[in-house]
């Protein structure tokens, strides 16, 4: 279980094999928005990216189901791949199951939480939005972050399952319907105070993958330029800190993408996965 004070870097360096990978976990491809900055920060790191395609999407599931499913899957993944570190690259899974995962595993676990603090710091109008899944935006954890970092702000929230599907479709190379991004963004803009919103925290790791579509939607809706923020760079820095002084292979092996269900949708992702350095696809 990850403690508040990780072991000293020198001790970690002695106990970690160079080829031990970093494990990234999400319900689908959203975690690629976390993987990309992490690989830029640690180019020699071996990587295993795991997607729970059989359980996708998480945003429409109950808290009890996610709290039971995620630790069990990560336990199987850790047993198979022996990672040095696990990253829950999913806001929904992190806000619901992170403490359960940390209790179940004996390696460091990094979670992904909504970027409410940077959104509050950036907002000039003191009105910002939190765009996530239905499961994420209703969590008490989001209430606490908003109270802590945005007490003087109007914090608007909206959940969109359709935007998650849009990101998956984009990475499969499909033609996208721009109305999906417009509808998701309108869910924030149409709320009281939405006309003054200037920053949107993308509280689902899928959503940075469709930031261009969201920016176009903002223009189409006449809201002007919105600033979108997410936690990818911050998570990359946290991973780099926790693995400092650890050994890495001179040449990392091909990245592995693991899916709990292999189907035609997953196979259609192969070209996009390769662009993220994930050249092997395996079933769990």
C-alpha positions as CSV (number, residue, x, y, z in Angstrom):
1,X,0.0,0.0,0.0
2,X,1.3,3.5,-0.8
3,X,2.1,5.4,2.3
4,X,2.3,9.2,2.8
5,X,6.1,9.0,2.7
6,X,7.5,6.8,-0.1
7,X,10.7,4.9,0.5
8,X,13.9,6.8,-0.2
9,X,14.9,7.0,-3.8
10,X,18.1,5.0,-3.2
11,X,16.1,2.1,-1.7
12,X,13.6,2.2,-4.5
13,X,16.5,2.1,-7.0
14,X,17.9,-1.0,-5.4
15,X,14.7,-3.0,-5.4
16,X,13.3,-2.1,-8.9
17,X,14.3,-4.1,-12.0
18,X,15.2,-2.0,-15.0
19,X,12.6,-3.7,-17.1
20,X,9.7,-3.3,-14.6
21,X,7.0,-1.3,-16.4
22,X,4.8,1.6,-15.5
23,X,1.2,0.4,-15.6
24,X,-1.5,2.7,-16.8
25,X,-5.1,1.8,-16.3
26,X,-8.4,3.2,-17.7
27,X,-11.8,2.0,-18.8
28,X,-10.8,2.8,-22.4
29,X,-8.4,5.0,-24.4
30,X,-8.8,8.1,-22.2
31,X,-5.6,7.2,-20.3
32,X,-3.6,7.9,-23.4
33,X,-3.9,11.6,-22.5
34,X,-1.9,10.7,-19.3
35,X,0.4,8.3,-21.0
36,X,1.6,10.8,-23.6
37,X,3.1,13.4,-21.2
38,X,4.5,10.5,-19.0
39,X,6.4,9.0,-22.0
40,X,7.7,12.5,-22.9
41,X,9.0,12.9,-19.4
42,X,10.4,9.3,-19.1
43,X,11.2,8.1,-22.6
44,X,13.1,5.0,-21.5
45,X,10.2,3.7,-19.3
46,X,8.7,0.4,-20.2
47,X,4.9,0.8,-20.4
48,X,1.9,-1.4,-20.1
49,X,-1.4,0.3,-20.9
50,X,-4.5,-1.6,-19.7
51,X,-8.1,-0.8,-20.8
52,X,-11.2,-2.4,-19.2
53,X,-13.0,-2.7,-22.5
54,X,-15.4,-5.3,-21.1
55,X,-16.4,-2.8,-18.4
56,X,-16.4,0.3,-20.6
57,X,-17.8,2.9,-19.9
58,X,-17.3,3.6,-16.2
59,X,-19.1,6.9,-16.1
60,X,-22.5,5.3,-16.2
61,X,-21.8,2.6,-13.6
62,X,-22.6,2.6,-9.9
63,X,-20.0,3.5,-7.3
64,X,-20.3,0.0,-5.8
65,X,-19.5,-1.7,-9.1
66,X,-16.5,0.4,-9.8
67,X,-15.1,0.1,-6.3
68,X,-15.3,-3.7,-6.6
69,X,-14.2,-4.1,-10.2
70,X,-11.1,-1.8,-10.4
71,X,-9.1,-3.2,-7.5
72,X,-9.7,-6.8,-8.7
73,X,-8.5,-6.0,-12.2
74,X,-5.5,-4.1,-11.1
75,X,-4.6,-7.0,-8.8
76,X,-4.6,-9.3,-11.8
77,X,-2.6,-6.8,-13.9
78,X,0.1,-6.3,-11.2
79,X,0.4,-10.1,-10.8
80,X,1.0,-10.6,-14.5
81,X,3.2,-7.6,-15.4
82,X,5.0,-6.8,-12.1
83,X,5.0,-3.0,-12.6
84,X,7.1,-0.6,-10.5
85,X,4.1,1.8,-10.3
86,X,0.5,1.9,-11.2
87,X,-1.4,4.9,-12.6
88,X,-5.2,5.0,-12.5
89,X,-5.5,7.1,-15.6
90,X,-9.2,7.6,-15.1
91,X,-11.0,10.3,-13.1
92,X,-14.0,8.2,-12.4
93,X,-12.0,5.2,-11.1
94,X,-9.7,7.4,-9.1
95,X,-12.5,9.4,-7.3
96,X,-14.3,6.2,-6.4
97,X,-11.7,3.4,-6.1
98,X,-8.3,4.9,-5.4
99,X,-8.2,4.1,-1.7
100,X,-9.4,0.6,-2.3
101,X,-6.7,0.0,-4.9
102,X,-4.0,1.4,-2.6
103,X,-5.2,-0.9,0.2
104,X,-5.0,-3.9,-2.2
105,X,-1.6,-3.3,-3.8
106,X,1.9,-3.2,-2.4
107,X,3.2,-0.8,-5.0
108,X,2.8,3.0,-5.4
109,X,-0.5,4.0,-7.0
110,X,-1.0,7.4,-8.6
111,X,-4.6,8.6,-9.1
112,X,-6.0,11.2,-11.5
113,X,-8.3,13.8,-10.0
114,X,-10.2,16.7,-11.7
115,X,-8.0,19.7,-12.4
116,X,-10.2,22.0,-10.2
117,X,-7.2,23.8,-8.6
118,X,-5.6,24.9,-11.8
119,X,-9.0,25.9,-13.2
120,X,-9.7,28.1,-10.2
121,X,-6.3,29.7,-10.4
122,X,-6.7,30.5,-14.1
123,X,-10.3,31.8,-14.0
124,X,-10.6,35.5,-14.3
125,X,-14.3,35.6,-14.2
126,X,-14.5,33.3,-11.2
127,X,-16.8,31.0,-13.1
128,X,-15.4,27.8,-14.3
129,X,-16.8,24.5,-15.5
130,X,-16.1,20.8,-14.6
131,X,-16.8,18.6,-17.6
132,X,-16.6,14.9,-16.7
133,X,-18.6,11.7,-16.6
134,X,-21.9,11.5,-14.7
135,X,-20.1,9.4,-12.1
136,X,-17.3,11.8,-11.6
137,X,-19.1,15.1,-11.3
138,X,-21.5,13.8,-8.6
139,X,-18.7,12.6,-6.3
140,X,-18.2,14.2,-2.9
141,X,-14.5,14.4,-3.8
142,X,-15.4,17.0,-6.4
143,X,-17.3,18.9,-3.8
144,X,-14.3,19.0,-1.5
145,X,-11.9,20.2,-4.3
146,X,-14.3,22.9,-5.3
147,X,-14.7,24.1,-1.7
148,X,-11.0,24.0,-1.1
149,X,-9.8,25.7,-4.3
150,X,-12.8,27.5,-5.7
151,X,-14.7,28.8,-2.7
152,X,-15.0,32.2,-4.3
153,X,-16.1,30.8,-7.7
154,X,-19.2,29.6,-9.3
155,X,-18.4,26.0,-10.2
156,X,-20.6,24.5,-12.9
157,X,-20.7,20.8,-13.5
158,X,-21.9,18.6,-16.4
159,X,-21.5,14.9,-17.2
160,X,-21.4,13.6,-20.7
161,X,-21.2,9.9,-21.7
162,X,-21.5,10.8,-25.3
163,X,-18.2,12.8,-25.2
164,X,-16.4,9.7,-23.9
165,X,-17.7,7.7,-26.9
166,X,-16.6,10.6,-29.2
167,X,-13.0,10.2,-28.0
168,X,-13.1,6.5,-28.6
169,X,-14.5,7.0,-32.1
170,X,-11.9,9.6,-32.9
171,X,-9.1,7.2,-32.0
172,X,-10.7,4.5,-34.2
173,X,-10.5,6.9,-37.1
174,X,-14.3,7.4,-37.5
175,X,-16.1,10.4,-38.8
176,X,-17.2,12.6,-35.9
177,X,-20.5,14.3,-35.2
178,X,-19.7,17.9,-34.1
179,X,-23.1,18.1,-32.4
180,X,-21.8,15.8,-29.6
181,X,-19.1,18.3,-28.5
182,X,-21.6,21.2,-28.8
183,X,-24.2,19.4,-26.7
184,X,-21.6,18.5,-24.0
185,X,-20.3,22.1,-23.8
186,X,-23.8,23.6,-23.8
187,X,-24.5,21.5,-20.7
188,X,-22.2,24.0,-18.9
189,X,-22.9,27.2,-20.9
190,X,-26.6,26.9,-20.5
191,X,-26.5,26.9,-16.7
192,X,-26.9,30.1,-14.7
193,X,-23.6,31.9,-14.9
194,X,-22.5,29.9,-17.9
195,X,-22.2,33.0,-20.1
196,X,-19.3,34.1,-17.8
197,X,-17.4,30.8,-17.8
198,X,-13.9,31.2,-19.0
199,X,-12.2,27.9,-18.0
200,X,-13.2,24.3,-18.2
201,X,-11.6,21.5,-16.2
202,X,-11.7,18.4,-18.3
203,X,-12.4,15.9,-15.6
204,X,-12.3,12.8,-17.7
205,X,-9.1,11.6,-19.3
206,X,-10.9,11.0,-22.5
207,X,-11.8,14.6,-23.0
208,X,-8.3,16.1,-23.7
209,X,-8.3,13.7,-26.7
210,X,-11.2,15.8,-28.2
211,X,-10.0,19.2,-27.0
212,X,-9.9,20.5,-30.6
213,X,-13.6,19.5,-31.1
214,X,-14.5,21.2,-27.8
215,X,-12.7,24.4,-28.9
216,X,-14.6,24.3,-32.2
217,X,-17.8,23.8,-30.3
218,X,-17.1,26.8,-28.1
219,X,-16.7,29.0,-31.2
220,X,-19.9,27.5,-32.7
221,X,-21.9,28.3,-29.6
222,X,-20.6,31.9,-29.5
223,X,-18.9,31.5,-26.1
224,X,-15.6,32.9,-27.4
225,X,-12.3,31.4,-26.4
226,X,-12.4,29.0,-23.4
227,X,-9.3,27.7,-21.6
228,X,-9.3,23.9,-21.2
229,X,-7.2,22.4,-18.4
230,X,-6.5,18.8,-17.4
231,X,-4.0,16.9,-15.2
232,X,-1.8,15.1,-17.7
233,X,1.4,17.2,-17.1
234,X,1.0,17.1,-13.3
235,X,0.6,13.3,-13.3
236,X,3.7,13.0,-15.4
237,X,5.7,15.0,-12.9
238,X,4.4,12.9,-10.1
239,X,5.4,9.7,-11.9
240,X,8.9,11.1,-12.5
241,X,9.2,12.1,-8.9
242,X,8.2,8.7,-7.6
243,X,10.6,6.9,-10.0
244,X,13.6,9.2,-9.6
245,X,16.9,7.4,-9.4
246,X,15.3,4.1,-10.4
247,X,17.1,2.2,-13.2
248,X,15.6,2.1,-16.7
249,X,16.6,-0.1,-19.7
250,X,18.8,1.5,-22.3
251,X,16.2,0.6,-24.9
252,X,12.7,0.1,-23.7
253,X,10.7,-2.9,-25.0
254,X,7.6,-2.2,-27.2
255,X,4.7,-0.9,-25.2
256,X,1.9,-3.3,-24.5
257,X,-1.8,-2.5,-24.7
258,X,-4.0,-5.0,-22.7
259,X,-7.7,-5.2,-23.0
260,X,-10.2,-7.1,-21.0
261,X,-12.2,-7.8,-24.2
262,X,-10.7,-7.9,-27.7
263,X,-13.3,-7.0,-30.3
264,X,-13.5,-5.2,-33.6
265,X,-13.6,-1.8,-31.9
266,X,-10.3,-2.6,-30.1
267,X,-8.7,-3.9,-33.2
268,X,-9.6,-0.6,-35.0
269,X,-7.6,1.2,-32.3
270,X,-4.3,-0.4,-33.4
271,X,-3.0,2.4,-35.6
272,X,-3.7,5.0,-32.8
273,X,-2.2,2.8,-30.1
274,X,1.0,2.5,-32.2
275,X,1.3,6.3,-32.4
276,X,1.5,6.2,-28.6
277,X,4.2,3.5,-28.7
278,X,1.8,0.6,-27.9
279,X,2.8,-1.9,-30.6
280,X,1.5,-5.1,-28.9
281,X,-2.1,-5.9,-28.1
282,X,-2.9,-8.6,-25.6
283,X,-6.0,-9.9,-23.8
284,X,-6.3,-10.0,-20.0
